[in-house]
């Protein structure tokens, strides 16, 4: 009933997209947690509703890490397309797909394709770490990717887990590209792609505020 009232004055909604996968010393749910939390904090002042995050994504590279289930690319695209069609049928016309997992990148093309076939609708794809946020990340620390310091927030940490104090050397990207899942497990060992495991809280706060502000701007001004 609340959403029926909302649709009389607005037609925006946010669908976060995540993944459940190894993140070294962090939560398996890191990608979904980050996507949904950025979405909620960005959308709340605007009064835009946020759906629960889709918890599974495309992550076949981590198949040798227990607790990292993967969808096939066509499966995820079918799920997202079905959700877009369903939301459109209920009256939502501007749908922000806020992604927290790099492997879900094919959804970007789907969003454009779906938008091109819906004159009265738009699907907008946005990474939780957009260009402006990523610039802040790299200003603070040039090293670190998957499962490194800039995914290490209070809400993605695990109780009772001690992080290594020394940064991990960057992974061999060439070896990663040609390895199978078992080889990737052997290459990564703990799952991190390299870089510091943590940085001061004030650095994380700068990253987070940039991410929320960037997502809110897309919600406000990103529509055609």
KOLMI-860639 format. One record per residue: residue number from 1; residue in three letters; x, y, z of N, C-alpha, C in turn. Coordinates in pm, 1 decimal. Layout:
[NUM, 'ALA', [X, Y, Z], [X, Y, Z], [X, Y, Z]]
...
This chain:
[1, 'UNK', [82.3, -120.6, 0.0], [0.0, 0.0, 0.0], [86.3, 126.3, 0.0]]
[2, 'UNK', [195.4, 121.6, 75.3], [285.7, 236.7, 77.0], [346.5, 260.6, -60.8]]
[3, 'UNK', [382.0, 151.7, -129.8], [440.7, 166.5, -262.7], [337.0, 212.4, -364.9]]
[4, 'UNK', [212.2, 172.4, -347.5], [107.0, 223.1, -435.7], [94.4, 374.5, -419.9]]
[5, 'UNK', [99.8, 422.6, -297.6], [96.2, 566.9, -273.4], [218.8, 634.7, -333.8]]
[6, 'UNK', [335.7, 572.0, -315.7], [460.8, 627.3, -369.0], [454.2, 643.2, -520.1]]
[7, 'UNK', [399.0, 542.0, -589.2], [395.0, 544.3, -735.5], [304.4, 652.7, -791.5]]
[8, 'UNK', [225.1, 713.9, -708.5], [144.0, 826.4, -755.1], [226.4, 953.1, -771.5]]
[9, 'UNK', [345.4, 956.2, -711.1], [428.3, 1076.7, -718.6], [569.0, 1051.9, -772.3]]
[10, 'UNK', [611.8, 926.1, -779.9], [747.8, 895.5, -826.9], [747.7, 756.1, -888.1]]
[11, 'UNK', [845.9, 728.5, -974.6], [850.4, 597.0, -1039.0], [989.8, 535.5, -1034.3]]
[12, 'UNK', [1074.2, 582.1, -941.7], [1209.4, 529.6, -928.0], [1214.5, 417.5, -823.6]]
[13, 'UNK', [1305.7, 324.1, -844.4], [1333.3, 219.2, -746.9], [1475.9, 171.7, -769.4]]
[14, 'UNK', [1537.5, 116.1, -664.7], [1675.3, 66.9, -674.2], [1676.6, -83.7, -652.9]]
[15, 'UNK', [1745.1, -154.1, -743.1], [1766.4, -298.1, -730.8], [1916.4, -323.2, -714.9]]
[16, 'UNK', [1964.4, -352.2, -593.8], [2106.9, -383.2, -575.5], [2139.3, -522.9, -628.0]]
[17, 'UNK', [2258.3, -537.8, -682.4], [2306.5, -665.8, -734.5], [2436.4, -701.3, -663.3]]
[18, 'UNK', [2445.0, -822.6, -612.7], [2565.6, -863.0, -541.4], [2618.2, -996.3, -587.0]]
[19, 'UNK', [2692.6, -1059.3, -499.3], [2745.8, -1192.4, -521.4], [2776.3, -1250.5, -384.1]]
[20, 'UNK', [2777.2, -1383.4, -375.5], [2820.7, -1451.4, -253.7], [2946.7, -1526.9, -290.7]]
[21, 'UNK', [3059.3, -1480.9, -236.5], [3187.7, -1535.1, -280.4], [3295.4, -1502.7, -178.7]]
[22, 'UNK', [3406.4, -1575.0, -190.4], [3516.8, -1554.5, -98.1], [3569.2, -1411.6, -106.2]]
[23, 'UNK', [3596.5, -1356.3, 8.6], [3659.2, -1224.0, 19.1], [3773.0, -1226.9, 120.4]]
[24, 'UNK', [3856.9, -1332.4, 109.2], [3969.9, -1347.9, 201.0], [3919.0, -1347.4, 345.1]]
[25, 'UNK', [3951.9, -1243.7, 422.1], [3916.6, -1240.4, 563.9], [3783.9, -1169.7, 590.3]]
[26, 'UNK', [3714.9, -1129.5, 484.0], [3588.9, -1057.4, 497.7], [3470.3, -1150.1, 470.0]]
[27, 'UNK', [3350.2, -1097.4, 488.2], [3227.3, -1174.9, 472.0], [3209.7, -1226.6, 329.0]]
[28, 'UNK', [3154.7, -1347.1, 316.6], [3117.2, -1398.9, 185.6], [3013.2, -1309.0, 118.9]]
[29, 'UNK', [2936.7, -1236.1, 197.7], [2832.0, -1149.5, 145.0], [2875.4, -1007.8, 115.2]]
[30, 'UNK', [3005.6, -982.9, 113.2], [3057.1, -845.9, 99.2], [2993.7, -768.9, -16.4]]
[31, 'UNK', [2988.1, -827.8, -134.7], [2939.9, -754.5, -252.0], [2792.7, -715.0, -238.5]]
[32, 'UNK', [2711.5, -806.4, -186.2], [2569.9, -775.0, -167.1], [2551.6, -673.4, -54.6]]
[33, 'UNK', [2630.7, -686.4, 50.3], [2622.4, -592.8, 163.1], [2654.9, -451.5, 117.5]]
[34, 'UNK', [2763.6, -436.7, 43.2], [2805.1, -304.1, -1.4], [2703.4, -243.2, -97.4]]
[35, 'UNK', [2654.4, -322.3, -192.5], [2558.3, -270.5, -289.9], [2430.5, -223.8, -220.2]]
[36, 'UNK', [2378.5, -305.0, -130.8], [2252.1, -269.7, -65.7], [2268.4, -152.5, 29.3]]
[37, 'UNK', [2378.9, -147.8, 102.0], [2396.2, -39.7, 198.7], [2419.2, 94.3, 129.8]]
[38, 'UNK', [2500.0, 96.0, 23.9], [2516.7, 219.6, -53.3], [2382.3, 264.3, -107.9]]
[39, 'UNK', [2304.4, 169.2, -160.4], [2174.0, 202.0, -216.9], [2082.1, 264.5, -112.9]]
[40, 'UNK', [2076.4, 204.3, 4.7], [1987.5, 254.3, 109.6], [2028.3, 394.5, 154.0]]
[41, 'UNK', [2157.1, 415.6, 177.2], [2200.7, 546.7, 224.6], [2186.4, 653.4, 116.0]]
[42, 'UNK', [2204.6, 614.9, -9.9], [2189.3, 710.9, -119.1], [2043.5, 746.1, -142.2]]
[43, 'UNK', [1955.1, 648.0, -131.2], [1815.1, 666.9, -167.9], [1729.0, 723.1, -56.1]]
[44, 'UNK', [1767.3, 700.1, 67.8], [1679.7, 737.4, 180.1], [1641.2, 885.2, 181.6]]
[45, 'UNK', [1736.3, 979.5, 164.0], [1695.8, 1120.7, 165.1], [1603.1, 1158.9, 50.2]]
[46, 'UNK', [1603.1, 1079.3, -55.8], [1519.0, 1107.0, -172.3], [1384.2, 1037.6, -162.4]]
[47, 'UNK', [1368.7, 951.6, -63.7], [1244.1, 878.3, -49.2], [1224.1, 769.0, -151.4]]
[48, 'UNK', [1332.9, 724.6, -214.7], [1324.1, 620.9, -318.4], [1338.8, 483.1, -253.3]]
[49, 'UNK', [1248.8, 389.4, -282.6], [1258.6, 256.9, -221.5], [1375.7, 176.1, -276.6]]
[50, 'UNK', [1428.4, 88.5, -191.6], [1539.6, 1.1, -228.2], [1497.1, -143.2, -201.6]]
[51, 'UNK', [1510.7, -227.4, -302.6], [1479.5, -368.8, -289.1], [1596.1, -442.6, -222.6]]
[52, 'UNK', [1570.3, -559.4, -164.5], [1682.4, -640.5, -114.3], [1776.7, -677.8, -228.6]]
[53, 'UNK', [1904.5, -689.5, -196.0], [2003.8, -721.0, -298.6], [1985.7, -862.6, -352.0]]
[54, 'UNK', [2004.7, -878.2, -482.5], [2016.1, -1011.7, -541.9], [2148.7, -1069.6, -492.0]]
[55, 'UNK', [2147.2, -1180.1, -416.1], [2267.9, -1221.4, -344.7], [2367.5, -1303.8, -424.3]]
[56, 'UNK', [2328.9, -1350.1, -544.3], [2419.0, -1435.5, -621.5], [2451.6, -1370.9, -755.1]]
[57, 'UNK', [2574.6, -1394.4, -802.2], [2618.5, -1334.4, -926.8], [2706.9, -1428.1, -1006.6]]
[58, 'UNK', [2782.8, -1369.7, -1097.3], [2869.7, -1446.0, -1187.7], [3010.1, -1450.8, -1127.6]]
[59, 'UNK', [3050.6, -1565.1, -1076.2], [3181.9, -1574.4, -1013.0], [3244.8, -1712.6, -1028.8]]
[60, 'UNK', [3256.6, -1762.9, -1153.2], [3311.0, -1897.4, -1173.9], [3458.2, -1910.2, -1136.4]]
[61, 'UNK', [3531.4, -1800.1, -1135.8], [3673.8, -1806.5, -1103.2], [3699.0, -1854.1, -961.1]]
[62, 'UNK', [3599.0, -1838.1, -874.0], [3617.3, -1874.7, -733.7], [3552.8, -2008.2, -699.2]]
[63, 'UNK', [3531.4, -2091.9, -798.8], [3462.2, -2218.8, -776.6], [3534.5, -2310.7, -678.8]]
[64, 'UNK', [3665.9, -2295.5, -664.4], [3741.9, -2381.8, -573.5], [3741.5, -2329.7, -430.1]]
[65, 'UNK', [3679.4, -2215.8, -406.7], [3663.8, -2161.8, -271.7], [3525.0, -2199.8, -219.9]]
[66, 'UNK', [3512.8, -2282.8, -118.3], [3380.5, -2318.8, -66.4], [3300.5, -2195.2, -25.5]]
[67, 'UNK', [3170.7, -2197.3, -56.8], [3085.1, -2084.0, -22.0], [3080.5, -1977.0, -127.8]]
[68, 'UNK', [3124.6, -2009.7, -249.8], [3124.8, -1913.1, -359.7], [3043.1, -1966.8, -477.5]]
[69, 'UNK', [2911.7, -1978.4, -463.1], [2829.2, -2030.6, -573.0], [2815.3, -1929.8, -685.0]]
[70, 'UNK', [2815.3, -1978.3, -807.7], [2809.8, -1889.9, -923.8], [2687.7, -1919.3, -1009.9]]
[71, 'UNK', [2632.0, -1813.2, -1067.0], [2529.8, -1827.0, -1170.8], [2596.2, -1822.6, -1307.8]]
[72, 'UNK', [2535.9, -1888.8, -1404.2], [2581.1, -1870.0, -1541.7], [2541.7, -1730.0, -1586.8]]
[73, 'UNK', [2617.5, -1675.4, -1680.4], [2589.5, -1540.3, -1727.7], [2446.0, -1529.1, -1776.9]]
[74, 'UNK', [2401.1, -1625.9, -1855.6], [2266.1, -1619.5, -1909.7], [2159.7, -1628.5, -1799.5]]
[75, 'UNK', [2193.7, -1698.8, -1690.1], [2098.4, -1709.3, -1579.2], [2079.9, -1574.9, -1511.3]]
[76, 'UNK', [2191.2, -1508.3, -1478.7], [2179.6, -1377.9, -1413.4], [2107.3, -1278.4, -1503.2]]
[77, 'UNK', [2141.4, -1277.2, -1632.1], [2076.4, -1183.5, -1722.9], [1926.7, -1211.5, -1733.6]]
[78, 'UNK', [1889.8, -1339.2, -1731.4], [1747.6, -1373.6, -1734.9], [1677.1, -1327.0, -1608.3]]
[79, 'UNK', [1740.9, -1347.8, -1492.8], [1682.1, -1305.0, -1365.6], [1662.6, -1153.4, -1364.0]]
[80, 'UNK', [1766.8, -1080.3, -1402.9], [1756.3, -934.3, -1400.0], [1652.3, -885.7, -1500.1]]
[81, 'UNK', [1649.2, -944.8, -1618.4], [1549.7, -904.5, -1717.9], [1408.0, -930.4, -1664.7]]
[82, 'UNK', [1388.0, -1047.3, -1602.7], [1256.4, -1077.3, -1546.6], [1217.9, -975.8, -1438.8]]
[83, 'UNK', [1312.7, -938.6, -1355.9], [1284.4, -841.3, -1250.2], [1252.6, -703.8, -1308.6]]
[84, 'UNK', [1326.6, -663.3, -1411.3], [1297.7, -535.3, -1476.4], [1157.7, -536.2, -1536.6]]
[85, 'UNK', [1123.5, -644.3, -1605.4], [990.8, -653.4, -1666.4], [881.7, -651.8, -1559.7]]
[86, 'UNK', [905.8, -722.1, -1451.1], [806.2, -728.8, -1344.2], [786.3, -592.7, -1278.8]]
[87, 'UNK', [896.3, -525.1, -1248.5], [885.7, -392.9, -1186.6], [818.6, -293.2, -1280.9]]
[88, 'UNK', [851.6, -302.4, -1408.9], [789.0, -214.9, -1507.8], [638.1, -239.8, -1512.1]]
[89, 'UNK', [600.0, -365.3, -1505.3], [458.3, -398.2, -1507.8], [382.2, -346.7, -1386.1]]
[90, 'UNK', [454.2, -321.0, -1277.1], [391.7, -270.0, -1154.9], [391.1, -117.5, -1148.7]]
[91, 'UNK', [451.7, -54.0, -1249.2], [445.6, 91.2, -1255.3], [576.8, 163.9, -1237.1]]
[92, 'UNK', [683.7, 91.7, -1207.8], [814.2, 157.0, -1194.4], [872.4, 181.6, -1333.6]]
[93, 'UNK', [923.2, 299.7, -1355.1], [973.3, 337.2, -1487.4], [1123.1, 368.7, -1487.9]]
[94, 'UNK', [1179.8, 403.3, -1373.3], [1322.2, 434.3, -1364.2], [1382.5, 342.3, -1258.4]]
[95, 'UNK', [1463.8, 247.9, -1305.2], [1515.2, 142.1, -1218.5], [1667.8, 149.6, -1216.4]]
[96, 'UNK', [1722.5, 178.5, -1100.3], [1868.4, 185.3, -1085.4], [1919.1, 48.4, -1041.7]]
[97, 'UNK', [2003.7, -12.8, -1124.4], [2069.7, -138.5, -1091.9], [2203.6, -104.7, -1027.5]]
[98, 'UNK', [2210.4, -113.4, -895.7], [2331.4, -73.5, -824.0], [2413.1, -198.8, -794.5]]
[99, 'UNK', [2523.4, -213.4, -866.1], [2600.9, -336.6, -865.0], [2717.0, -331.8, -766.9]]
[100, 'UNK', [2737.5, -444.3, -696.5], [2848.5, -452.6, -603.2], [2953.8, -554.9, -640.9]]
[101, 'UNK', [2941.5, -616.0, -759.0], [3032.4, -724.4, -798.1], [3077.0, -707.0, -942.6]]
[102, 'UNK', [3208.6, -698.3, -962.3], [3262.2, -674.6, -1095.8], [3222.9, -780.2, -1197.2]]
[103, 'UNK', [3205.6, -905.6, -1153.2], [3169.4, -1012.3, -1244.5], [3031.3, -997.7, -1305.2]]
[104, 'UNK', [2949.0, -910.4, -1246.4], [2814.1, -888.5, -1298.6], [2810.5, -785.7, -1411.0]]
[105, 'UNK', [2924.8, -747.3, -1461.8], [2932.4, -641.3, -1562.5], [2845.2, -663.9, -1685.6]]
[106, 'UNK', [2816.2, -788.5, -1729.4], [2727.1, -804.6, -1844.3], [2590.0, -741.2, -1825.3]]
[107, 'UNK', [2550.7, -717.1, -1701.7], [2421.5, -652.4, -1676.4], [2419.5, -510.7, -1733.6]]
[108, 'UNK', [2534.8, -448.3, -1747.2], [2539.6, -313.4, -1804.1], [2480.8, -311.7, -1945.5]]
[109, 'UNK', [2521.4, -409.6, -2026.3], [2468.3, -417.1, -2163.1], [2320.0, -450.8, -2162.6]]
[110, 'UNK', [2279.8, -536.7, -2070.6], [2137.7, -569.6, -2060.2], [2055.7, -445.9, -2027.6]]
[111, 'UNK', [2105.7, -362.7, -1937.7], [2032.8, -241.2, -1900.0], [2012.4, -150.7, -2020.9]]
[112, 'UNK', [2114.6, -137.9, -2102.9], [2102.6, -55.5, -2223.3], [2004.6, -117.0, -2322.3]]
[113, 'UNK', [2012.5, -247.8, -2338.4], [1922.9, -317.2, -2430.9], [1777.8, -304.0, -2385.2]]
[114, 'UNK', [1754.6, -325.5, -2255.4], [1618.9, -316.6, -2201.6], [1563.7, -175.4, -2218.8]]
[115, 'UNK', [1647.2, -76.6, -2191.6], [1604.5, 62.2, -2205.3], [1568.9, 94.7, -2350.2]]
[116, 'UNK', [1646.1, 42.8, -2444.0], [1621.6, 70.7, -2585.4], [1488.9, 15.4, -2633.7]]
[117, 'UNK', [1436.6, -84.8, -2564.2], [1310.8, -146.7, -2606.4], [1192.4, -103.0, -2520.3]]
[118, 'UNK', [1214.7, -6.2, -2432.4], [1106.9, 44.7, -2346.0], [1107.9, 198.0, -2352.2]]
[119, 'UNK', [1024.3, 250.5, -2437.6], [1022.1, 395.6, -2454.7], [980.5, 468.9, -2327.9]]
[120, 'UNK', [904.8, 401.7, -2243.2], [857.5, 465.4, -2120.4], [932.3, 417.2, -1996.7]]
[121, 'UNK', [1048.6, 351.9, -2016.0], [1123.4, 300.1, -1902.8], [1272.8, 314.2, -1922.4]]
[122, 'UNK', [1345.8, 312.6, -1812.2], [1491.3, 320.4, -1820.0], [1552.6, 237.6, -1707.7]]
[123, 'UNK', [1647.2, 153.3, -1744.9], [1728.8, 79.9, -1648.6], [1867.9, 142.2, -1649.7]]
[124, 'UNK', [1913.3, 187.4, -1536.0], [2040.9, 257.0, -1523.8], [2135.6, 171.5, -1440.8]]
[125, 'UNK', [2252.9, 141.6, -1494.8], [2351.3, 56.4, -1427.9], [2454.6, 142.9, -1357.5]]
[126, 'UNK', [2483.5, 108.9, -1232.3], [2579.4, 188.3, -1155.0], [2659.7, 97.2, -1062.6]]
[127, 'UNK', [2791.8, 107.9, -1068.4], [2877.9, 36.1, -975.0], [2882.9, 110.6, -842.0]]
[128, 'UNK', [2887.9, 36.6, -731.3], [2892.7, 106.3, -601.8], [3018.3, 192.0, -591.6]]
[129, 'UNK', [3126.8, 150.1, -653.4], [3246.3, 233.9, -661.3], [3252.8, 290.9, -802.0]]
[130, 'UNK', [3178.7, 398.7, -823.8], [3180.1, 465.3, -953.3], [3311.7, 537.5, -976.8]]
[131, 'UNK', [3326.7, 604.3, -1090.3], [3453.8, 669.3, -1125.1], [3503.4, 767.8, -1019.3]]
[132, 'UNK', [3414.8, 847.1, -963.9], [3457.1, 945.1, -863.7], [3502.0, 876.1, -735.6]]
[133, 'UNK', [3429.9, 771.7, -697.8], [3468.4, 696.7, -578.2], [3600.5, 624.9, -599.8]]
[134, 'UNK', [3617.7, 566.0, -717.2], [3742.3, 494.4, -745.3], [3860.7, 590.6, -747.2]]
[135, 'UNK', [3838.0, 713.3, -789.0], [3945.0, 813.7, -785.5], [3987.8, 841.1, -641.1]]
[136, 'UNK', [3891.4, 846.2, -549.8], [3924.3, 864.6, -407.8], [4004.1, 744.8, -356.9]]
[137, 'UNK', [3961.4, 624.4, -394.6], [4031.1, 503.2, -353.0], [4176.0, 507.5, -396.7]]
[138, 'UNK', [4199.5, 542.4, -521.4], [4336.4, 541.3, -573.2], [4418.8, 660.1, -521.9]]
[139, 'UNK', [4353.9, 766.9, -487.6], [4425.3, 878.3, -423.7], [4479.3, 834.9, -287.4]]
[140, 'UNK', [4402.0, 756.6, -216.2], [4441.8, 712.0, -83.2], [4545.6, 600.5, -88.2]]
[141, 'UNK', [4531.0, 510.0, -185.2], [4618.0, 392.2, -189.4], [4619.9, 335.7, -331.8]]
[142, 'UNK', [4736.8, 334.4, -396.7], [4742.4, 286.3, -535.6], [4724.6, 136.0, -549.4]]
[143, 'UNK', [4742.9, 60.9, -440.6], [4735.3, -84.3, -448.1], [4608.3, -135.3, -380.2]]
[144, 'UNK', [4564.5, -250.7, -424.4], [4451.4, -315.6, -360.2], [4332.2, -327.3, -452.5]]
[145, 'UNK', [4281.2, -449.7, -465.2], [4162.3, -474.1, -545.8], [4067.6, -562.2, -464.7]]
[146, 'UNK', [4030.6, -676.9, -521.1], [3935.3, -765.3, -455.2], [3982.6, -806.5, -315.9]]
[147, 'UNK', [3893.6, -790.5, -217.4], [3916.0, -834.0, -79.0], [4028.1, -757.9, -9.5]]
[148, 'UNK', [4058.5, -639.0, -57.6], [4161.3, -558.0, 8.4], [4095.8, -451.3, 96.7]]
[149, 'UNK', [4171.3, -351.9, 134.1], [4128.7, -253.8, 235.0], [3999.8, -182.7, 199.2]]
[150, 'UNK', [3974.6, -154.2, 71.4], [3860.6, -70.0, 38.6], [3728.9, -146.6, 27.7]]
[151, 'UNK', [3732.3, -276.6, 60.0], [3608.3, -350.4, 85.4], [3595.3, -385.3, 234.1]]
[152, 'UNK', [3690.3, -339.3, 312.5], [3697.8, -375.5, 454.2], [3632.3, -267.1, 540.9]]
[153, 'UNK', [3499.0, -272.5, 547.5], [3421.1, -179.9, 629.5], [3369.2, -253.8, 752.8]]
[154, 'UNK', [3325.4, -180.5, 854.4], [3272.0, -248.8, 972.9], [3162.6, -348.8, 938.9]]
[155, 'UNK', [3083.8, -320.0, 834.6], [2971.3, -407.6, 801.2], [3009.2, -524.1, 711.4]]
[156, 'UNK', [3135.3, -534.6, 670.9], [3178.7, -651.9, 593.1], [3280.8, -735.8, 670.1]]
[157, 'UNK', [3314.4, -693.8, 790.9], [3413.0, -768.7, 869.8], [3347.0, -884.7, 943.3]]
[158, 'UNK', [3431.3, -980.2, 981.7], [3386.3, -1097.2, 1056.1], [3443.8, -1093.0, 1196.9]]
[159, 'UNK', [3360.7, -1123.7, 1293.3], [3404.4, -1123.3, 1432.9], [3510.4, -1230.0, 1456.4]]
[160, 'UNK', [3611.1, -1193.8, 1533.4], [3713.7, -1289.2, 1571.9], [3817.3, -1319.5, 1466.6]]
[161, 'UNK', [3818.2, -1242.3, 1358.3], [3914.4, -1265.6, 1250.2], [4023.5, -1159.3, 1255.8]]
[162, 'UNK', [4147.8, -1201.6, 1262.4], [4261.3, -1110.0, 1262.9], [4317.8, -1097.9, 1121.8]]
[163, 'UNK', [4336.0, -974.1, 1077.8], [4387.9, -949.1, 944.0], [4540.5, -946.9, 944.3]]
[164, 'UNK', [4602.9, -989.5, 834.2], [4748.3, -975.9, 823.6], [4788.3, -828.3, 832.0]]
[165, 'UNK', [4898.8, -802.6, 893.6], [4944.4, -664.3, 911.2], [5018.6, -610.7, 789.7]]
[166, 'UNK', [5080.8, -698.1, 715.1], [5158.7, -655.9, 599.3], [5075.9, -665.4, 471.5]]
[167, 'UNK', [5093.8, -570.1, 378.6], [5022.1, -580.0, 250.4], [5060.6, -706.6, 175.3]]
[168, 'UNK', [4969.0, -754.8, 96.0], [4995.7, -871.9, 12.7], [5046.4, -824.7, -123.3]]
[169, 'UNK', [5150.6, -885.0, -177.0], [5197.8, -845.2, -309.9], [5086.7, -862.6, -413.2]]
[170, 'UNK', [5083.6, -775.6, -514.5], [4980.3, -789.3, -618.6], [4987.2, -925.9, -684.2]]
[171, 'UNK', [4872.5, -979.1, -721.1], [4870.2, -1109.9, -786.7], [4928.3, -1098.4, -927.7]]
[172, 'UNK', [4966.3, -1211.1, -982.5], [5013.1, -1220.0, -1120.3], [4889.8, -1221.4, -1210.6]]
[173, 'UNK', [4856.1, -1107.4, -1271.3], [4733.1, -1097.8, -1350.6], [4736.7, -1188.0, -1472.9]]
[174, 'UNK', [4852.8, -1204.4, -1532.9], [4863.9, -1293.1, -1647.5], [4832.5, -1437.0, -1610.6]]
[175, 'UNK', [4885.1, -1481.1, -1497.7], [4858.3, -1617.0, -1451.9], [4711.5, -1634.0, -1415.6]]
[176, 'UNK', [4653.1, -1531.0, -1357.6], [4511.6, -1536.7, -1319.0], [4421.9, -1553.7, -1441.7]]
[177, 'UNK', [4453.7, -1484.8, -1549.4], [4369.8, -1487.2, -1668.6], [4364.1, -1624.6, -1734.9]]
[178, 'UNK', [4469.4, -1703.5, -1721.6], [4473.3, -1832.7, -1791.1], [4448.5, -1950.9, -1698.6]]
[179, 'UNK', [4439.5, -1927.5, -1567.5], [4424.9, -2037.1, -1472.4], [4280.4, -2085.2, -1464.1]]
[180, 'UNK', [4263.4, -2214.4, -1433.7], [4130.6, -2264.8, -1403.6], [4100.2, -2234.6, -1257.1]]
[181, 'UNK', [3982.9, -2278.1, -1210.4], [3941.1, -2242.6, -1074.9], [4038.6, -2294.6, -970.0]]
[182, 'UNK', [4086.6, -2418.6, -987.4], [4182.5, -2472.8, -890.9], [4313.6, -2395.4, -896.0]]
[183, 'UNK', [4356.5, -2358.8, -1015.4], [4478.6, -2280.4, -1026.7], [4464.2, -2142.9, -963.5]]
[184, 'UNK', [4347.0, -2083.1, -975.0], [4323.1, -1952.8, -912.0], [4329.0, -1965.8, -760.8]]
[185, 'UNK', [4273.8, -2073.9, -706.3], [4281.6, -2096.5, -562.3], [4427.0, -2105.5, -517.5]]
[186, 'UNK', [4508.1, -2177.4, -593.4], [4650.2, -2191.3, -559.3], [4724.3, -2058.9, -574.3]]
[187, 'UNK', [4684.4, -1980.0, -673.8], [4749.7, -1851.4, -697.6], [4718.3, -1750.4, -587.6]]
[188, 'UNK', [4591.5, -1745.7, -547.1], [4548.4, -1643.8, -451.3], [4569.4, -1685.0, -305.6]]
[189, 'UNK', [4567.9, -1811.7, -278.6], [4583.5, -1867.9, -144.3], [4469.0, -1821.2, -52.8]]
[190, 'UNK', [4479.6, -1698.5, 4.0], [4374.7, -1652.6, 96.1], [4257.8, -1585.9, 23.5]]
[191, 'UNK', [4272.0, -1558.3, -106.1], [4163.4, -1500.3, -184.0], [4182.4, -1354.8, -220.4]]
[192, 'UNK', [4266.3, -1282.3, -150.0], [4289.4, -1141.4, -181.9], [4368.9, -1128.4, -311.0]]
[193, 'UNK', [4339.0, -1022.2, -386.7], [4414.8, -994.4, -508.1], [4542.8, -915.0, -479.1]]
[194, 'UNK', [4561.7, -875.6, -356.3], [4682.2, -802.2, -319.7], [4653.5, -664.5, -264.6]]
[195, 'UNK', [4755.8, -605.1, -201.2], [4741.7, -472.9, -141.8], [4718.1, -481.1, 7.8]]
[196, 'UNK', [4708.3, -366.5, 74.0], [4683.1, -365.8, 219.1], [4547.5, -427.7, 252.1]]
[197, 'UNK', [4541.7, -493.2, 365.1], [4415.5, -552.6, 408.7], [4327.7, -451.8, 481.6]]
[198, 'UNK', [4387.9, -346.2, 533.4], [4310.5, -245.3, 605.0], [4381.7, -111.5, 600.1]]
[199, 'UNK', [4301.1, -5.6, 618.0], [4353.2, 128.7, 629.9], [4274.0, 199.9, 739.1]]
[200, 'UNK', [4320.1, 318.5, 781.5], [4251.0, 387.5, 890.4], [4103.9, 414.1, 859.6]]
[201, 'UNK', [4023.2, 420.9, 964.3], [3880.2, 440.0, 949.6], [3846.7, 568.6, 875.2]]
[202, 'UNK', [3925.7, 673.1, 894.8], [3895.8, 798.9, 825.3], [3909.8, 784.8, 673.3]]
[203, 'UNK', [3998.7, 696.7, 627.8], [4010.2, 671.4, 484.5], [3886.3, 598.9, 432.8]]
[204, 'UNK', [3841.1, 500.6, 508.6], [3719.8, 428.6, 469.7], [3599.6, 521.7, 466.5]]
[205, 'UNK', [3595.6, 615.5, 559.7], [3483.9, 709.7, 562.4], [3483.3, 797.3, 438.6]]
[206, 'UNK', [3599.7, 838.2, 392.3], [3606.8, 917.3, 269.0], [3555.4, 837.4, 149.6]]
[207, 'UNK', [3595.3, 710.8, 140.9], [3548.9, 625.4, 31.5], [3397.8, 608.3, 38.4]]
[208, 'UNK', [3346.9, 582.9, 158.0], [3204.5, 556.0, 172.7], [3120.2, 677.9, 137.4]]
[209, 'UNK', [3158.4, 792.5, 187.8], [3082.3, 914.3, 158.7], [3083.7, 945.7, 9.8]]
[210, 'UNK', [3197.3, 919.3, -55.8], [3203.7, 940.4, -200.7], [3109.9, 845.1, -273.8]]
[211, 'UNK', [3104.8, 719.4, -229.2], [3019.1, 620.1, -294.1], [2872.4, 655.6, -278.5]]
[212, 'UNK', [2832.8, 696.3, -159.9], [2692.6, 731.4, -135.4], [2653.6, 854.6, -216.4]]
[213, 'UNK', [2740.6, 955.2, -217.3], [2711.0, 1078.6, -290.9], [2701.3, 1051.8, -440.8]]
[214, 'UNK', [2789.1, 966.7, -492.2], [2788.3, 937.8, -635.7], [2662.2, 861.9, -675.4]]
[215, 'UNK', [2621.2, 765.1, -592.5], [2499.3, 690.2, -622.0], [2376.7, 781.0, -611.7]]
[216, 'UNK', [2375.1, 869.7, -513.8], [2260.9, 961.4, -499.5], [2249.5, 1054.1, -619.7]]
[217, 'UNK', [2363.6, 1099.1, -671.3], [2361.2, 1185.3, -788.2], [2304.0, 1111.7, -908.7]]
[218, 'UNK', [2338.3, 983.9, -925.4], [2281.6, 906.6, -1036.8], [2129.7, 896.1, -1021.5]]
[219, 'UNK', [2084.8, 875.3, -897.4], [1941.7, 864.8, -872.1], [1868.7, 995.5, -902.3]]
[220, 'UNK', [1937.2, 1106.0, -878.4], [1874.8, 1237.0, -898.1], [1880.9, 1284.3, -1042.1]]
[221, 'UNK', [1995.0, 1263.6, -1108.7], [2017.8, 1330.3, -1237.2], [2054.7, 1234.4, -1350.9]]
[222, 'UNK', [2059.9, 1103.4, -1326.5], [2108.7, 1011.8, -1428.3], [2009.4, 969.4, -1532.5]]
[223, 'UNK', [1887.5, 1019.5, -1523.4], [1782.5, 971.2, -1612.7], [1773.7, 1055.1, -1740.2]]
[224, 'UNK', [1726.6, 992.8, -1845.2], [1715.6, 1062.4, -1973.9], [1597.4, 1159.7, -1971.5]]
